[in-house]
Amino acid sequence: MVQHMVSPSEAWRRIDAWLATHAPSDSARLNPPATQGEIQLAERLLGSPLPSDLVESLRCHNGASAWTTLLPDQSPLPVSGIVDRWQMCMQVAAENDGLSRRSWDDEPWWQPLWIPWAESADGGVHVIDQRPGPYAGRLGWAGHSGGGDFTDSWPSLATLLHAVAHALDEGGDVRGLHPYLTTQGELWWDEEGCVELNGHPLRAAPVGLS
């Protein structure tokens, strides 16, 4: 599929251009690129290389400086946040037998080869699954009360970023979520036909850069 071949940097180029035109406050929340030293330190602390898609994405933006909804319910973490969340989940899992597979959902609460890359508004962590096998690189949820969840997961970070760039550039949705702009000019993703957020009006996001 074409989506698998689109690089994170190309997707970010398109997303950045759209944000600069239509949602500059969201654009300002994106950090500058991560340095090679920051990435190498993170890999030493995690004990394994970061996923290549994630490294390329971090070299575009080292996460965000504050919570943002420029991706659908996923606020990208900086390198320091990736390390902090991984270490915290490893500690909690070790203290609560969270590394053992749960028979009812076939996944543990946490796995050392899950790499946090974003967080949701409720504090849940989005991960990239680095376990060897046919699903390596897929995205999922972890760190909730149950086991990790890879239901209907994206096959890679690159495919998610490409879908976001496509929706902003050419129209459409990201798995049922459409882009809107709030009254503050911030990007928001919601179901088709949504007209308000917390009592404030939403408007459909412009398509492309015009």
Buried (B, 14 or more C-beta within 10 A) or exposed (E): EEBEEBBBEBBBEBBBBBBEBBBEBBBEBBBEBBEEEBBEBBBEEBEEBBBBBBBBBBBBBBBBEEEBBBBBBBBBBBBBBBBBBBEBBBEEBEEEEBBEEBEEBEBBBBBBBBBBBBBBEEEBBBBBBBEEEEEBBBBBBBBBEEBBBBEEBBBBBBBBBBBBBBBBBEBEBBEEBBBBBBEEEBBBBBEEEBEEBEEEEBEBBBBEEE
